[in-house]
Amino acid sequence: MAGWGQPLPLFLQGPEVINCARAGASSTSFVQRGRLGWILEHIAPGDLLLISFGLNDMKPGEDLFAAPFDGFQSNLRHYVDEARDRGAHPVLVTPHERRVFDRFGNMRRPLHLYPAAMREVAVRLSVPLIDLNEWSVAWWRQAGPEGTRAIFLHLAPGEHPNYPEGVADNTHLRAAGAIECARFVASEMRARLLLPAACFRNLETAFDPDQAVEFPDDAAFAYLTKTRTTGGRR
C-alpha cells in the first residue's frame, strides 16, 4: 500500500517534502486527532500545504463523516484559512477515484460529490486546485477492470508477504499507481508555477516501483505517527 505523497520527492529537488498523510483519515479526524495542529505548529511562511481529502469523508461515524457541501467544505475552508494565517500557500488536490466497475466494465464514480465540493471551495477562496480526480478517472477507464488491478492493491495469495492470503483493495494504491499520481501532481505544480521550474526533476523518468518508493520501518512509522500530533486525541 502506498500513497502519492511517498514518491513525490522523486520529482522535486530543493524543497523538502514532509508527508503527513495518514491512511484512514478524513478531513474531520485529521483535525480531531491533532494532525493538522502539528502541521500548523511547524509550517513556515512561503511553504506549500497540499490538502487532499474525500476518500474517507463519506464513511459513517462522527469523527469521519462530513457531507460534501456542508462539513467537508467547512473543513477545507478551515485548512485554507489556517495555512494562510501563517503565511503559507494552500493547494487543494482532489482525491484519486476509487476502482469501481460494474459488471459490464463501466467505471463508476462514487466520490463524485467530494471532488466537486473541493472544486467549489477552490473557486470561492481562489486556491490553486490540482484535479487528480479527473486525471485518475481517465487513467482508470483506459486501464479498465483488469489493468487497474496493477494500480491498486490487488494481490494474489502468496504474492506478497504482507498479504499471505491476498488482498483486493479498491481504494489504496500500489507503488506503481502512487508514482504516477505523484508525477501528475508534480507536473501540475510546475505548470501552475507553484514552485520555480528548477525545483522539478524526473517528470519524464520511468521508475521501478519496487525500488523507488520508500517505506519507513515499523519503529520509525510508530514514532512519526505518535509525534506528528498535537492538541487532539490520538
C-alpha positions in Angstrom: 0.0 0.0 0.0 1.4 3.4 -1.0 0.1 7.0 -1.1 1.1 9.5 -3.7 2.9 11.6 -1.1 5.5 9.0 -0.6 7.1 9.2 -4.1 6.5 12.9 -4.5 10.2 13.6 -3.6 11.2 11.7 -6.7 10.0 14.7 -8.7 11.3 17.6 -6.6 14.7 18.9 -5.8 15.4 21.6 -3.2 12.1 21.8 -1.4 11.7 19.3 1.5 8.6 17.1 1.3 7.0 16.4 4.7 4.4 13.8 4.1 1.8 13.9 6.9 -0.8 11.8 5.2 -2.5 9.1 7.3 -4.3 6.1 5.9 -8.0 6.1 7.0 -8.0 9.8 7.9 -10.8 12.2 6.9 -10.8 16.0 6.9 -12.5 15.8 10.3 -10.4 13.1 12.0 -7.2 14.7 10.8 -8.1 17.8 12.9 -9.6 16.0 15.8 -6.5 13.8 16.3 -4.2 16.8 16.3 -2.5 16.1 12.9 -3.4 19.5 11.4 -2.3 21.1 14.7 1.2 19.6 14.3 1.4 20.9 10.7 0.3 24.4 11.8 2.9 24.5 14.6 5.7 23.7 12.1 4.6 25.3 8.9 6.5 28.4 7.8 5.7 31.4 5.6 6.1 30.5 2.0 5.5 26.8 2.5 3.0 25.0 0.3 0.3 22.9 2.1 -1.1 20.3 -0.2 -4.6 19.4 1.1 -6.2 16.2 -0.2 -9.3 14.5 1.4 -12.5 12.9 0.3 -11.8 9.2 0.3 -12.8 8.7 3.9 -15.2 11.6 4.5 -18.2 9.6 3.3 -17.7 6.9 5.9 -20.1 6.8 8.8 -19.1 8.0 12.2 -18.9 11.4 13.8 -15.1 11.5 13.7 -15.1 10.7 9.9 -18.2 11.7 8.1 -18.6 15.1 6.6 -21.3 15.9 4.0 -19.6 17.2 0.8 -21.4 20.6 0.6 -21.6 21.0 4.3 -19.0 19.8 6.8 -16.4 18.8 4.2 -16.3 22.3 2.6 -16.2 23.8 6.1 -13.2 21.7 7.0 -11.4 22.6 3.8 -12.0 26.3 4.4 -10.5 25.8 7.9 -7.4 24.2 6.4 -7.0 27.0 3.9 -7.6 29.8 6.4 -5.2 28.4 9.0 -2.4 28.0 6.4 -2.9 31.5 5.0 -2.9 33.0 8.5 0.6 31.6 8.9 1.8 32.9 5.5 1.7 29.5 3.9 0.1 28.7 0.5 -2.7 26.1 0.5 -3.2 23.9 -2.6 -6.2 21.7 -2.9 -5.7 18.3 -4.6 -8.9 16.3 -5.4 -8.7 12.6 -4.3 -8.0 10.0 -6.9 -11.1 8.0 -7.8 -11.8 4.5 -6.3 -11.6 1.5 -8.5 -15.3 0.6 -9.1 -16.6 -1.0 -12.3 -20.0 -2.5 -12.9 -20.5 -6.0 -14.4 -20.3 -4.5 -17.9 -16.9 -2.9 -17.3 -18.3 0.6 -17.0 -16.5 2.7 -14.4 -18.4 4.3 -11.6 -17.5 7.5 -9.7 -18.5 7.1 -6.0 -16.5 10.1 -5.0 -18.2 12.5 -7.4 -19.7 15.0 -5.0 -16.5 15.3 -2.9 -14.2 16.4 -5.7 -17.0 18.8 -6.9 -17.2 20.3 -3.4 -13.5 20.8 -3.3 -13.5 22.4 -6.7 -16.2 24.9 -5.5 -14.1 25.8 -2.4 -11.1 26.4 -4.7 -13.0 28.8 -6.8 -14.6 30.7 -3.9 -11.4 31.1 -2.0 -9.1 31.5 -5.0 -7.0 28.4 -4.0 -4.9 26.6 -6.7 -6.5 23.2 -7.5 -4.9 20.1 -8.8 -7.6 17.9 -10.2 -6.1 14.4 -9.5 -9.6 13.0 -9.6 -10.4 13.8 -13.2 -7.0 12.7 -14.3 -7.3 9.4 -12.4 -10.7 8.7 -13.9 -9.3 9.0 -17.4 -6.4 6.6 -16.5 -8.7 4.1 -14.7 -11.1 4.0 -17.7 -8.2 3.4 -20.1 -6.7 0.6 -18.0 -10.1 -1.0 -17.4 -11.2 -3.5 -14.8 -8.2 -5.8 -15.4 -5.5 -3.2 -15.9 -6.3 -1.3 -12.8 -5.5 -4.3 -10.7 -1.8 -3.4 -11.1 -2.5 0.2 -10.0 -4.5 -0.7 -6.9 -3.7 -3.1 -4.0 -4.8 -6.3 -5.7 -2.5 -9.2 -4.8 -3.0 -12.9 -5.2 -2.4 -15.3 -2.3 1.3 -15.6 -1.7 2.3 -12.7 -3.9 3.5 -10.5 -1.1 4.4 -11.4 2.5 2.3 -8.6 3.9 -0.8 -10.2 2.5 -0.3 -14.0 2.6 -3.9 -14.7 1.8 -4.1 -12.0 -0.9 -6.0 -8.7 -0.9 -8.5 -6.9 -3.1 -8.4 -3.2 -2.1 -10.2 -0.7 -4.5 -9.2 2.4 -2.6 -5.5 2.2 -1.8 -2.8 2.2 -4.5 0.3 0.1 -5.1 3.6 1.8 -5.6 3.2 1.9 -9.4 -0.1 3.8 -9.0 1.3 6.1 -6.3 4.3 7.1 -8.5 2.2 8.1 -11.5 -0.2 10.1 -9.3 2.7 11.9 -7.7 4.1 12.6 -11.2 0.8 14.2 -12.2 0.7 16.3 -9.1 4.3 17.5 -9.6 3.6 18.2 -13.3 0.6 20.3 -12.3 2.6 22.1 -9.7 5.1 23.1 -12.3 2.6 24.1 -14.9 0.8 26.3 -12.4 4.1 27.9 -11.3 3.6 26.9 -7.7 7.4 26.4 -7.4 10.2 27.5 -9.7 10.9 25.2 -12.6 14.3 24.4 -11.2 12.6 22.6 -8.3 11.3 19.8 -10.5 13.1 16.8 -11.9 12.4 13.3 -13.4 9.0 14.3 -14.7 9.6 12.0 -17.7 11.7 9.4 -16.0 10.5 5.8 -15.6 11.0 4.2 -12.2 11.0 0.7 -10.8 8.1 0.9 -8.3 9.6 -1.8 -6.1 12.8 0.2 -5.7 11.7 3.8 -5.9 9.1 4.0 -3.2 10.5 4.0 0.3 8.7 2.7 3.4 9.8 3.5 7.0 10.4 0.6 9.2 7.9 -0.2 11.9 9.7 1.7 14.6 10.1 4.9 12.5 6.5 4.6 11.4 5.2 4.3 15.0 7.4 7.3 16.1 6.1 9.5 13.3 2.5 8.5 13.9 2.8 9.3 17.6 4.8 12.6 17.4 3.1 14.3 14.5 0.0 15.1 16.5 -0.7 17.9 18.9 -3.7 19.4 20.7 -6.0 16.5 19.9 -6.8 12.9 20.9 -4.7 10.1 19.5 
